[in-house]
Amino acid sequence: MHNPDKPGSVSRRGFLKSMAGATALSAAALTTDAQARINAPHDLETLKDYEEHWGFCDMCYWRCGLKVRSRDGKAFKIDGNPEHPLNRGVVCGKGNAGIQVAFAPNRLKQPQERVGARGDNNWRPIPWDEALDKVAHELNKVKEKYGPQALVMIGHGTWEKPYHRLSHAFGTPNTTSPVFGLCCGPRGVSNTVITGRNLTGNETIDLENCKYFLMMGRNVTESLHNGETLGWIDGVANGAKVVYADPRYTVTASKADEWLAIRPLTDHAFLLALIHTVIKGELYDKQFVAEYVDGLDELTARVEKYTPEWQEEITTIPAETVRRIALEMAQKAPAVFVYSPRRLTRSANDLGTGMSITILNTLFGVWDRKGGIFTPQTIKVPEIDLPEFPHAHVARSETGGDFDFAQNPFATDEEGKVQRADGAGVQGRWPLANPQYGLTNEMWRAMAEQDPYPLKALLTAGGNGFTNSTDYDTVRKALVNMDFYVAADVMPNEMNSYADILLPEASYLERYDDLQIGGAREGFIALREPAMQPLHGTKGSWDICKELSKRMGLEAYFPHETVADMLDDRLKKAGYSLAELREKGIIKKPADPAINFPRENGGKSVFPTPSGKVELIPSQLKALGMEDAIEWEEQPRPQEGQFHFTFGRVGYHTHARTQDNIWLNYFMPENVLWIHPEAAEKLGIANGDMVDVQDTKGRGGKIKAKVTPRIRPDTVFTVHGFGHWDKRMTTAVGKGLSDSLLASDTREKHIGSISMGTSMVTLSKA
């Protein structure tokens, strides 16, 4: 770790400044005469003019602002928009490789109809009109026979909104996105029930001014989101201490001051012991707790038994380390942050883990303070005027549009309209689950079992149920159960090989999409516009849905002739225009310290809970009989010869979406299995050997071993997203092993989200 006080040391910022100065001096030192003597292999040429178009990235879900260069009607270079708060003009390797989405040799190029068995990839090309006519006819046929609720829509991408709108207009409540049930759900629920503030997605953390990061597996340098990574790097450069807890020594761990090689599935125990220590030692922010917090006495009683010594046997972290970290954080508070994993779908009690993180941050008083959590600026942009949706689960508001479930999240209304099939937000099933996004894992189960009512039609927009879920048999059974399945996507994958009709979408470089409306220190509205015309006659998602709406009698929900007209309509309702947005690709509301950090500027924090305070034992959980969620629950451990199976991300790939991208595949064509040298030696496994991996259900496959001391001896790890078997994916097919084949598929008991981290595996040399 860099020591700024060490003689002769150079800070990161100083190093960058010195390099910039050296570059300028070098250029200045070359006289005109010297430059003229440079031997070039050809005559100097003038590059053709190019155009710049605004956008936001679709290579991951951070959505960095872009400037896309095009020449002769084709995009050729992606740069960052320096005005965009989420990336400050920086584009990562994945973002640069977005060019290869538009020009991918394997992309879907024309509508196709299945002519063989589902999954066999036998297709017949058909014209657009025939494809759209058939989709409209088949969906209406299912509606007439079973009712509109028989349609399920699953979307996964920044372009999914029109498909949600079409499905709600059709009359089904059953729309989902994996972001909740398969990824961030428990994290969002934890913050919301305790503070009323949802700290998820693009988190509002004052990274640059934080002085102590306790990172619970948050691998910010590899699970790469540019703005977050840049802010964290600045925080470290500004002197923040980093303690990183993870069974694996990641790149982020290598940048930390301290690595805690915690046992998998035991974060909750470690955090409970920290809470115990902070309360017992009165290390919390007493003024903040007195003014803003309820439930300290009850929490104190509940965590009395969770001592540092108690957690040591569970986590393998020494008790004295827990006490030291608690004291160090208290000394730096409120400029500290306990950093949750981004994906918190791991154990049987992810809610308890997430609550413990929120409670610790609250005890240190980080809300609305420098170096802690800030309140974002926002710009209200009303939705366009639309008819009401004909089911019980969507209520319109000024800005919520198609996605505001707040007014009626789970009740069957007096007219008897049906509840969601996945149980998200439904009393008696999964009332804590957010019905805006639903529980994709539970929707697959409902489709497979045809319970609680028939689900007979499926519309997907992007995504891959086989690789983002962990139960192939259930997903396959669900797909086979459909009377009709239509898939809209840019690229082929295993899931859409089961479709009856494939609709080829324009890539994000070839289409307009709805506005990006975000809240950071600055509020902003950003534009995505086409940098080129769609190749191969593909169509954008809004255009597809508008054409379908005409054929299904739902055109009132898509009233504009073009997407650009819709954007202009929305912007004018907010006092702006599309012409204004096109000037810089973004409209911003300036940062305001009084709003971002009210408690630093004589203001008050606002916590929209039922009590108006931070509730350490949430009243919403008490009403549901779930107040015990904070309590520790024993987690699985490997038996003799078994290993914890873990997986995660790298900076080269996003989920299972990019392995067929020819540029990104070059950097990482396949995954490998990390195994500790001690464990490898016992099994006779050498680095590079093929190993056979099997879980307790008999699932598994073969993968190359990476023998490394950078992982616990009781744990193995691989990168997510490999092991594709769809032969249309010619770059990725047959490379590596799918982690989704081995990860667990149990439920989090409070929320209903999936628990992917409880799987145990055995290894043998292949």
Secondary structure, DSSP 8 states (H G I E B T S, - for coil): ---TTSTT---HHHHHHHHHHHHHHHHHHS-HHHHHT---SS--------EEEEEE--SSSS--EEEEEEETTEEEEEEE-TT-TTTTT---HHHHTTHHHHT-TTS--S-EEE-SSTTS--EEE--HHHHHHHHHHHHHHHHHHH-GGGEEEEE-STT-HHHHHHHHHHT---EE-HHIIIIIHHHHHHHHHHHS----SS--B-GGG-SEEEEES--TTTTT-HHHHHHHHHHHHTT-EEEEE-SB--HHHHTSSEEE---TT-HHHHHHHHHHHHHHTT-S-HHHHHHHEE-HHHHHHHHTT--HHHHHHHH---HHHHHHHHHHHHHHTTSEEEE--S----STTHHHHHHHHHHHHHHTT-BTSTTSB----------------SSTT----TTTGGG--TTSSS---TT-----TT-BT-TTSBTTS-TTT--HHHHHHHHHHT-SS---EEEEES--HHHHSS-HHHHHHHHHT-SEEEEEESS--TTGGG-SEEEEB--TTSS----EEEESSSEEEE----SS--GGG-B-HHHHHHHHHHHTT-GGGS--SSHHHHHHHHHHHTT--HHHHHHHSEEEE---HHHH-GGGTT------STTSSEESS-HHHHHTT-GGGGS--------TT-EEEEEE--TT--TTTSTT-HHHHHH-SS--EEE-HHHHHHHT--TT-EEEEEETTS-EEEEEEEE-SSB-TTEEEEETT-----TT-TTTTT-S--GGGTS--EE-TTT--EE-S--EEEEEE-
